[in-house]
């Protein structure tokens, strides 16, 4: 049988081992978190540096060495975060459209938009463009830029944004009987207005208040024209074409 001394010794020894194991695990976990945080900070530094450089040049002219030099890392470290420059560009598009979706959520969440939806939506849009001008400038330039993968990714994001808007429109009074195609068409018109307004704001000087006021009014007028047609539009399922192809 174990004596009291032996039992105490074993108990203290086991407790010490448990505490040691916990300290080791805690240090390992802390080290892993620190490593992941450093990696995420470096990845974000690469993306931020690329966006800053893209303020004055196109993505097709941007080099890996430019980006890594601006981020303060060696060129070989780039490949720990991105396979190539194209993947960096796609990550920037994803980040840019996250800000656009955040803006759309802000519009839907703002209680003022129930009373003055068009007016306040335009105000929120322009405020968001000012806050994230580097993202919007990048998307505006690359939407018709020289890198095909980026053009296609931006086109897909714009279509997704329009689809999300069409889903929201379907929940509003007056749209219950609209077809999916008509909802998508209206959403596309509204998104086109949003995109053109953002591009106009980017082109205008931030100090030119008169120009900004004109852009706001143009956007409101265009959105009113689109929404005024809702009451008159009779959405119906398109008639199938004759089997023989006749008129």
Buried (B, 14 or more C-beta within 10 A) or exposed (E): EEEEEEEEEEEEEEEEEEEEEEEEEEEEEEEEEEEEEEEEEBBEBBBBBBBEBBEEEBBEEBEBEBBBBBBEBEEEEBEEBBEEBBEBBBBBBEBBBEBBEEBBEBBEEBEEBEEEBBBBBBBBBBEBBEEBBBBBBBBBBBBEBEBEEBBEBBEEBBBEBBBBBBEBBEEEEEBEEBEEEBBBBBBBBBBBBBBBBBBBBBEBEEEEEEBBEEBBEBBBEBBEEBBEEBEEBEBEEEEEEEEEEEE
